[in-house]
Amino acid sequence: MADIPEKAILILGDKQYELPVVVGTEGERAIDISKLRDQSGYITYDPSLSNTGVCKSSITFIDGEKGILRYRGIPIEQFVNYPSFVRVAWMLIFGRMPTSAELAQFSELLTRHELLHESARHQFQQIPVDAPPMAILSASLNNLSYYHQQFLAFEDTESFVEAAARLISKVRTIAAFAYRRSQGLPFNYPDPKLRYCENLLHMMFSLPHQQYICTPEVVDALNLVLVLHADHEQNCSTFTVRVVGSSKANLFASCSAGVSALWGPLHGGANVKVIEMLEEIHKGGMTPEECIAESKRKESKFRLFGFGHRVYKNFDPRSRIIRDACDRVFATLKHGDPLLDIARKLEELALKDQYFIDRNLYPNVDFYSGLLLRSMGIPTNMFTVIFSIGRLPGWIAHWKEQHDDPTSRILRPRQVYVGLPENRIEAALAQAEELRKVEQSPT
Ligand code: ACO
């Protein structure tokens, strides 16, 4: 990489500053401004952090221009038919594919920790039946801190593995319990004989008189959804986990915060919005053409959900894989889904629309993932919960990477203050005094 300079020169007035250039293994270039304020008094301004690298990471690589995604150096396309989600989780967290013995040991840990503490199980009975499952999930992950206080602070690898295994295993049980609660159904305990995805489906769908039997296509599709969501470098929820973890908050609290960040409709909640949008079109509330037109209207808050991405300015490679999986799964089902046809129509319209072309807006992972989850009988309000289960290994991997980095410090950005200046303080104090008088006067 001979053409990359070692330093950048910043000229501010009559002074100039040399800033080191940092180069990643795929040639990404960054200017290290960490000492700039000390040297010059200036900070950099990047309101949505879209041009700011906050760490060095070796977990996931994305090239948004080319539509490339790799986990630990392996292209995402390699994960389509194999391996299991648990194997991918281990790989993301520990940096390489596990040996058979390591995988067996980790799977055994997941089985051992799949039950919730009985008090935690009883707590579910107090939750309103219509409570949003994402609220239940976030609260319940944080609640793990009640029951596993030995992991609130640790430095050894063995404790980390124990805490991570509890999270990856129990998140499934919590998700299934949240669903059962919303349906007014009795909770199903996990079945240690079942593998990760089958166990989740069993806990969600088995009835006391009828064991849920899943087809291999459904198990594979769920595995694929989890694998495709497992990490995506510095996205909003992962960054949240890093921010919380940077204060040395524990792994449970940090991942619980990740769930809250994922909930939003501009992030993981988009898969729900996609289905709501498709349903609206299906019931005749608007045509696909009107939907596209509304999403382009400047004054409108409506967006074509499942389209666009902060990093991808090309196809999100996961969206292609999920679209193909949808075709495969629907081919094995006796029924189709009218929403799938509407989604295809919207995609076709958007991809040839100049507005979307000019802004490089392509389908993202959420455009088809909800349709795939629907095909498995998973209800819309559980979509983002399933996304969270998938993303958990990524959050844990990033938490660990940051925790293990001796140079990492608490994440604490700066701001440019634009509030009341010092020369207006007299006026502010007078206003405060007025308010105090009003509050003290009898009403
Ligand atoms: N529909 C219509 N217009 C869009 C869309 C969309 N889905 N996405 C972006 N645009 C437009 C914006 O209005 C803006 O137009 P302008 O330049 O005329 O003002 C331009 O494209 C750039 O958009 P930004 O908002 O600056 O893009 P940003 O990087 O901030 O946001 C985001 C990315 C949040 C994903 C956005 O594309 C969006 O809201 N998409 C819909 C929600 C969605 O699908 N989210 C899931 C993302 S994937 C994930 O989190 C798992």
Boltz pocket constraint, residues with backbone or C-beta under 6 A from the ligand:
constraints:
  - pocket:
      binder: B
      contacts: [[A, 265], [A, 266], [A, 267], [A, 268], [A, 270], [A, 295], [A, 296], [A, 302], [A, 303], [A, 304], [A, 305], [A, 306], [A, 307], [A, 308], [A, 309], [A, 310], [A, 311], [A, 359], [A, 361], [A, 364], [A, 365], [A, 366]]
      max_distance: 6.0
